[in-house]
Amino acid sequence: YCPQFDALFGELTGRETLRMFSLMRGLRMSSAAPAVETLAHALGFLRHLDKRVDQYSGGTKRKLNTA
């Protein structure tokens, strides 16, 4: 399920967003960084990780929101 409206903060980068989601899901800080890389690779947006979310295309925002 992916809602129509993204639950993302535009001022954060993709890396920061995935780290926040990982911590919210209960991962430890030491596990969050490798998890972020793995998710970004699996969803195909490694090159976008350090861009601000408000610069993402709609499709990339959906991928991030799915993660």
HUFENNOR-V837606 format. One record per backbone hydrogen bond with DSSP energy under -0.5 kcal/mol. CO is the residue of the C=O (numbers start at 1). NH is the residue of the N-H. E is the energy in kcal/mol with one decimal. If there is no record, write none. Layout:
# HUFENNOR-V837606
co=CO nh=NH e=E
co=CO nh=NH e=E
This chain:
# HUFENNOR-V837606
co=6 nh=8 e=-1.0
co=8 nh=10 e=-0.7
co=9 nh=12 e=-1.7
co=10 nh=54 e=-1.9
co=12 nh=53 e=-3.1
co=13 nh=17 e=-2.3
co=14 nh=18 e=-2.7
co=15 nh=19 e=-2.3
co=16 nh=20 e=-2.4
co=17 nh=21 e=-2.7
co=18 nh=22 e=-2.6
co=19 nh=23 e=-2.5
co=20 nh=24 e=-2.3
co=21 nh=25 e=-1.5
co=22 nh=27 e=-2.3
co=23 nh=26 e=-1.3
co=28 nh=31 e=-1.1
co=28 nh=32 e=-1.5
co=29 nh=33 e=-1.0
co=31 nh=35 e=-1.7
co=32 nh=36 e=-2.5
co=33 nh=37 e=-1.9
co=34 nh=38 e=-2.3
co=35 nh=39 e=-2.7
co=36 nh=40 e=-2.6
co=37 nh=41 e=-2.3
co=38 nh=42 e=-2.6
co=39 nh=43 e=-2.4
co=40 nh=44 e=-0.6
co=40 nh=45 e=-2.5
co=41 nh=44 e=-0.8
co=45 nh=48 e=-1.1
co=46 nh=49 e=-1.3
co=48 nh=14 e=-0.6
co=48 nh=51 e=-2.0
co=49 nh=15 e=-2.8
co=51 nh=14 e=-1.4
co=52 nh=55 e=-2.0
co=53 nh=56 e=-1.8
co=57 nh=61 e=-2.2
co=58 nh=62 e=-1.9
co=59 nh=63 e=-2.0
co=60 nh=64 e=-2.3
co=61 nh=65 e=-2.7
co=62 nh=66 e=-2.2
co=63 nh=67 e=-1.7
